[in-house]
Amino acid sequence: MPLVFRNVVLTGACGGLGQALARELIGGGAQVALVGLDRAKLESLAAMAPERCTVYTPDVSNSPAMQSMAIDWMAKAGVPELVIANAGVAGGFDTAEADDLAVLRRMLEINLLGAATTFQPFLKPMRVQQRGALVGVASIAGWRGMPGNGAYCASKAGLIRYLESLRAELRETGITVHTISPGYIRTALTAGNRFAMPGLLEADEAARQLLAGVHAGREQIVLPRRIGWLSKLLNLLPEKLHDRVLRGQPRKPRVGEAGATVIPGLSDKHPPT
């Protein structure tokens, strides 16, 4: 990718899409603040261009920690042109299980609150320079609730609405807000899925499409586009029929079940596998 964004903050840089975005940005010559929880993975990415990368390992839902990261990065590199709130977790959810309420809470903290704590420290400096792009990685799962996936769907639906609000607030300030709605990307988050994943996209291709869309100024970016049309067509079905179709699909593993993805920060009572 040719150099388009020179100064970037990227959360969730340890995940499949995050690593692909980091490689694309670093390969294009950008300075990148790599934010995530797995220091070894982040340092491996930073090794591509150590003079242009800094590794940070805060919990994205911890506002003071995220503010400290932002202050340090801006002191080193200046105000970013692009901030990507990509940190996210996924997992099955059953309201009948009391322990799963902790999963819902933690998923909301990371997937929804984490986007706000990522953007917040940069908003005033971006307003001063009257430019910048804020990118939130949501999901088509936020378009409609799915059985057994209520926590993830709720967190992503909330993120979509939050980004809509932020976009309206920042309209005509020179700061753009971009909502990314991926379908299925081949990452650790989808590895445990037991259901069909139409339009499965490789992470590197998803990263290229995402950055190209932001550079082109698209405020709504679906990856890949055809999965968005398929989702919209399914949503035209009557409610009962739509629910019947989805109920027949295998559900995403819950925390503690085989194939479940790790959700960092859960209590020992409900440990990640």
LUMLOSE-536181 format. One record per residue (C-alpha): residue number from 1; x, y, z. Coordinates in nm, 3 decimals. Each point is the difference from the previous one (the first is absolute). Last residue first. Example, Ala and Ser with C-alpha at 12.3 -4.5 7.8 and 13.67 -1.06 7.14 Angstrom:
2
R  nr       x       y       z
R   2   1.367  -0.106   0.714
R   1  -0.137  -0.344   0.066
This chain:
273
R  nr       x       y       z
R 273  -1.010  -2.148   2.789
R 272  -0.100   0.327   0.161
R 271  -0.076  -0.010   0.372
R 270  -0.353   0.049   0.138
R 269   0.049  -0.006   0.374
R 268   0.357   0.120  -0.048
R 267  -0.142   0.334  -0.114
R 266  -0.004   0.103  -0.364
R 265   0.267   0.245  -0.113
R 264   0.088  -0.150  -0.335
R 263  -0.267  -0.179  -0.204
R 262   0.167  -0.304  -0.159
R 261  -0.179  -0.163  -0.291
R 260  -0.216  -0.308   0.051
R 259   0.089  -0.311  -0.202
R 258  -0.092  -0.245   0.274
R 257  -0.228   0.159   0.258
R 256   0.120   0.210   0.293
R 255  -0.120   0.328  -0.147
R 254  -0.293  -0.078  -0.227
R 253   0.046  -0.160  -0.340
R 252  -0.176   0.172  -0.294
R 251  -0.332  -0.162  -0.078
R 250  -0.082  -0.256  -0.269
R 249  -0.263   0.129  -0.246
R 248  -0.365  -0.108   0.016
R 247  -0.091   0.291   0.224
R 246   0.112   0.238  -0.277
R 245  -0.248  -0.130  -0.257
R 244  -0.283  -0.013   0.254
R 243   0.075   0.355   0.112
R 242  -0.025   0.128  -0.357
R 241  -0.323  -0.191  -0.053
R 240  -0.157   0.143   0.314
R 239   0.113   0.355  -0.078
R 238  -0.121   0.000  -0.360
R 237   0.290   0.001  -0.245
R 236   0.136   0.337  -0.116
R 235   0.286  -0.033   0.249
R 234   0.136  -0.291  -0.201
R 233   0.032   0.230  -0.303
R 232   0.187   0.260   0.206
R 231   0.243  -0.266   0.123
R 230   0.065  -0.120  -0.354
R 229   0.060   0.357  -0.119
R 228   0.247   0.058   0.281
R 227   0.175  -0.327  -0.074
R 226   0.048   0.123  -0.358
R 225   0.200   0.302   0.115
R 224   0.278  -0.207   0.155
R 223   0.061   0.159   0.245
R 222  -0.257   0.278   0.041
R 221   0.122   0.360   0.021
R 220  -0.228   0.286   0.102
R 219   0.157   0.346   0.012
R 218   0.183  -0.032  -0.330
R 217   0.262   0.273  -0.027
R 216   0.213  -0.165  -0.269
R 215   0.287  -0.035   0.251
R 214  -0.240  -0.174   0.238
R 213  -0.108  -0.241  -0.274
R 212   0.358  -0.073  -0.104
R 211   0.094  -0.067   0.362
R 210  -0.284  -0.247   0.047
R 209   0.049  -0.174  -0.335
R 208   0.370  -0.055   0.069
R 207  -0.067  -0.128   0.351
R 206  -0.271  -0.238  -0.123
R 205   0.239  -0.137  -0.261
R 204   0.264  -0.069   0.264
R 203  -0.257  -0.159   0.233
R 202  -0.129  -0.250  -0.256
R 201  -0.371   0.033  -0.065
R 200  -0.275  -0.256   0.062
R 199  -0.286   0.097  -0.235
R 198  -0.240  -0.248   0.155
R 197   0.092  -0.127   0.348
R 196  -0.200  -0.317   0.068
R 195  -0.034  -0.090   0.367
R 194   0.226  -0.158   0.260
R 193   0.205   0.313   0.065
R 192   0.317  -0.077   0.198
R 191   0.241   0.154  -0.251
R 190  -0.211   0.316  -0.034
R 189   0.166   0.201   0.278
R 188   0.341  -0.153  -0.076
R 187  -0.014   0.160  -0.345
R 186  -0.133  -0.079  -0.349
R 185  -0.235   0.292  -0.049
R 184  -0.377  -0.044  -0.003
R 183  -0.227   0.298  -0.051
R 182   0.178   0.322   0.076
R 181  -0.191   0.317   0.080
R 180   0.243   0.293   0.015
R 179  -0.149   0.332   0.106
R 178   0.205   0.306  -0.098
R 177   0.008   0.337   0.175
R 176   0.155   0.304  -0.169
R 175   0.162   0.297   0.172
R 174   0.009   0.320  -0.206
R 173  -0.244   0.165   0.240
R 172  -0.285  -0.004  -0.253
R 171  -0.171  -0.301   0.160
R 170   0.158  -0.076   0.336
R 169  -0.318  -0.034   0.206
R 168  -0.180  -0.189  -0.277
R 167   0.287  -0.248  -0.032
R 166   0.012  -0.046   0.377
R 165  -0.368  -0.090   0.010
R 164   0.032  -0.247  -0.287
R 163   0.311  -0.148   0.165
R 162  -0.193  -0.056   0.322
R 161  -0.285  -0.163  -0.193
R 160   0.239  -0.244  -0.170
R 159   0.178  -0.070   0.328
R 158  -0.328  -0.083   0.172
R 157  -0.086  -0.244  -0.276
R 156   0.347  -0.151   0.042
R 155  -0.036  -0.049   0.374
R 154  -0.356  -0.132  -0.031
R 153   0.096  -0.250  -0.271
R 152   0.294  -0.125   0.207
R 151  -0.209  -0.046   0.315
R 150  -0.298  -0.150  -0.181
R 149   0.188  -0.269  -0.188
R 148  -0.196  -0.311   0.095
R 147  -0.275   0.087  -0.245
R 146   0.093   0.287  -0.233
R 145  -0.100   0.365   0.039
R 144   0.004   0.215  -0.313
R 143   0.220   0.273  -0.143
R 142   0.265  -0.026   0.270
R 141   0.101  -0.343  -0.124
R 140   0.092   0.186  -0.320
R 139   0.301   0.101   0.204
R 138   0.160   0.303   0.172
R 137   0.356   0.121  -0.060
R 136  -0.001   0.369   0.088
R 135   0.214   0.238  -0.204
R 134   0.073   0.361   0.093
R 133   0.157   0.209  -0.275
R 132   0.189   0.326   0.044
R 131  -0.017   0.368  -0.080
R 130  -0.074   0.335   0.155
R 129   0.344   0.036   0.169
R 128  -0.165   0.131   0.315
R 127  -0.289  -0.244  -0.028
R 126   0.250  -0.286  -0.029
R 125   0.169   0.112   0.324
R 124  -0.342   0.010   0.173
R 123  -0.107  -0.341  -0.130
R 122   0.320  -0.197   0.064
R 121  -0.047  -0.096   0.364
R 120  -0.363  -0.111  -0.060
R 119   0.046  -0.231  -0.298
R 118   0.138  -0.308   0.173
R 117  -0.211   0.040   0.315
R 116  -0.308   0.022  -0.222
R 115   0.093  -0.310  -0.198
R 114   0.077  -0.198   0.315
R 113  -0.343   0.083   0.145
R 112  -0.160  -0.196  -0.283
R 111   0.198  -0.314  -0.081
R 110   0.214  -0.023   0.315
R 109  -0.237   0.105   0.276
R 108  -0.305  -0.143  -0.178
R 107   0.173  -0.336  -0.032
R 106   0.097   0.011   0.367
R 105  -0.356   0.060   0.114
R 104  -0.145  -0.266  -0.228
R 103   0.258  -0.257   0.113
R 102  -0.070   0.084   0.364
R 101  -0.369  -0.061  -0.070
R 100   0.105  -0.341  -0.134
R  99   0.060  -0.124   0.353
R  98  -0.374   0.025   0.074
R  97  -0.091  -0.242  -0.279
R  96  -0.355   0.049  -0.132
R  95   0.118   0.299  -0.204
R  94   0.214  -0.230  -0.214
R  93   0.290   0.155  -0.190
R  92   0.249  -0.121  -0.259
R  91   0.326   0.185  -0.040
R  90   0.166   0.297  -0.160
R  89   0.272   0.250   0.087
R  88   0.099   0.334  -0.147
R  87   0.281   0.252  -0.040
R  86  -0.023   0.174  -0.338
R  85  -0.038   0.364   0.099
R  84   0.203   0.145  -0.287
R  83   0.137   0.353   0.042
R  82   0.124   0.173  -0.315
R  81   0.173   0.334  -0.051
R  80   0.174  -0.025   0.333
R  79   0.104   0.308   0.200
R  78   0.376   0.012   0.049
R  77   0.252  -0.283  -0.016
R  76   0.184  -0.020   0.330
R  75  -0.199   0.232   0.226
R  74  -0.316  -0.114  -0.179
R  73   0.082  -0.362   0.085
R  72   0.068   0.066   0.368
R  71  -0.317   0.204   0.046
R  70  -0.208  -0.261  -0.181
R  69   0.136  -0.289   0.208
R  68  -0.062   0.193   0.322
R  67  -0.357   0.070  -0.113
R  66  -0.050  -0.370  -0.072
R  65   0.120  -0.092   0.347
R  64  -0.226   0.263   0.161
R  63  -0.300  -0.131  -0.202
R  62   0.037  -0.369   0.077
R  61  -0.233  -0.173  -0.248
R  60   0.287  -0.038  -0.250
R  59   0.203  -0.197   0.254
R  58   0.347   0.145  -0.051
R  57   0.288  -0.174  -0.185
R  56   0.185   0.258  -0.210
R  55   0.268  -0.065  -0.264
R  54   0.161   0.283  -0.196
R  53   0.071  -0.007  -0.372
R  52   0.188   0.222  -0.247
R  51   0.364  -0.059   0.097
R  50  -0.074  -0.366   0.067
R  49  -0.112  -0.060  -0.360
R  48  -0.087  -0.367  -0.061
R  47   0.108  -0.071   0.359
R  46  -0.317   0.176   0.112
R  45  -0.203  -0.294  -0.126
R  44   0.202  -0.249   0.205
R  43  -0.018   0.238   0.295
R  42  -0.378  -0.001  -0.022
R  41  -0.018  -0.378  -0.009
R  40   0.230  -0.032   0.303
R  39  -0.188   0.273   0.189
R  38  -0.333  -0.180  -0.021
R  37  -0.251   0.244   0.150
R  36  -0.050   0.246  -0.285
R  35   0.088   0.345  -0.131
R  34   0.250   0.055  -0.281
R  33   0.064   0.372  -0.044
R  32   0.095   0.024  -0.367
R  31   0.222   0.234  -0.201
R  30  -0.094  -0.066  -0.360
R  29   0.233  -0.117  -0.277
R  28  -0.235  -0.211  -0.209
R  27   0.137  -0.324   0.141
R  26  -0.080   0.130   0.348
R  25  -0.359   0.066  -0.103
R  24  -0.054  -0.331  -0.179
R  23   0.174  -0.204   0.268
R  22  -0.199   0.175   0.274
R  21  -0.329  -0.053  -0.182
R  20   0.076  -0.372  -0.039
R  19   0.097  -0.023   0.367
R  18  -0.323   0.168   0.101
R  17  -0.212  -0.221  -0.226
R  16   0.143  -0.315   0.159
R  15   0.026   0.131   0.353
R  14   0.304   0.150   0.175
R  13  -0.056   0.355  -0.133
R  12  -0.329   0.027   0.186
R  11   0.056   0.374   0.015
R  10   0.164   0.197  -0.281
R   9   0.125   0.358   0.025
R   8   0.125   0.138  -0.331
R   7   0.232   0.277  -0.121
R   6   0.099   0.016  -0.368
R   5  -0.325  -0.112  -0.161
R   4   0.018  -0.021  -0.380
R   3   0.338  -0.159  -0.069
R   2  -0.052  -0.238  -0.292
R   1  -0.143  -0.341   0.091
